[in-house]
């Protein structure tokens, strides 16, 4: 423990006294929160307008995958499949924007 105290004292003598409130003020003023806030708002906006959020498809298990289905059946509705409910919802979002095959 004495070795640690000697190292601490040596470092402290080189640094001098630093006011913690001064450091906090300098860090907060230099940190740009606007970019982080903008990125968070974009994520929130994207998540709230996803078709899977707006349309509330029914989630069920179909075989060995999860199915997100909007409509009465696979032929008449929109569906997404995946190994998890989240992946099925992602696939549903992609399927929502696909054109009918001709």
N, C-alpha and C positions, 0 to 999 in steps of 0.2 A: 504494500500500500504506500510505503514511503516513496518508492520510485515513481508512482503515479503522481503524487503530490509535487515532486520535483519537476516533472514534465509539465504539469499543469501550470506551476508557477513560472516556468521559463516561457511558455507560450503566452501566458497572460501578460508577462512583463513586456513582450514584444508587441502585443496588440494594444496595450493601453486600455483605458476604460471605454467601453462602447455602450451607449444608452440603448436598451432594447426598444424603447418607444420610437427612437429615431430610426433604427433599422426597420421596424415594422412600417413606419410612415414611408420610408424610401422604397421599400419593396412594393407596397400597395400602389404608390404613385407610378412606379415603373411597369407594373403588371397591366397588360391590356386585356381586360375582361370582355371587351366588345366582340372580339372574334369568337371566343368560346360561347358567348350568349347567342350570337348569330347562328352558329353551327347547331346549338341545341334547339333553337326555334325552328330551323329548317327540318331537323329530324322530327320534331313534334308535329309540324305541319304535314310532312310526308306521311307519317303514321296515321294521322287522323283522316286522311282522304283516301287511304287504300281501299279498294273495292271489298276486300275481306272484312274491313272494319265497318264500312257503310252498309253492306248488304247482309251481313250476319248469316253466312252460309252454315248449313247444318254439318257438324263434324261427326264422323262415324268411322268405324274400321271396315275396310273392304278388302278381304283377303289378308295379305300381310302388310298392307299400308293403310295409312289414314286417308280419309277422303273428306274434302270440304265441298259440299254440294249446295248450290242455289237452284232450286227448282224441284220438280216432282221426280225426275229420274235423270240418268246420264244422257239420254238422247235429247231431251227437251231443255235441260238446264246447263249450268256452267259448273265445271268440277275441277278440282286440283287434287293431286295425290302427292304423298310424301311419307318418309319414314317416321316423321313426327307431326303433330298437329301444326306446328309452326311452319314446317316445310310444305305441308299440304296447303296452308294459307298462302304461302309465297307462290306456289304453283297456281293456285286459284287466281291470284292477282294477275299473273301472266296470261292465264286462259281468258280472263275477263276482256282483255284487249285484242284477242285473236279474232280475225275475220272468219266467217263460216267457210268451210272448205266446199268448193264447187265441183 
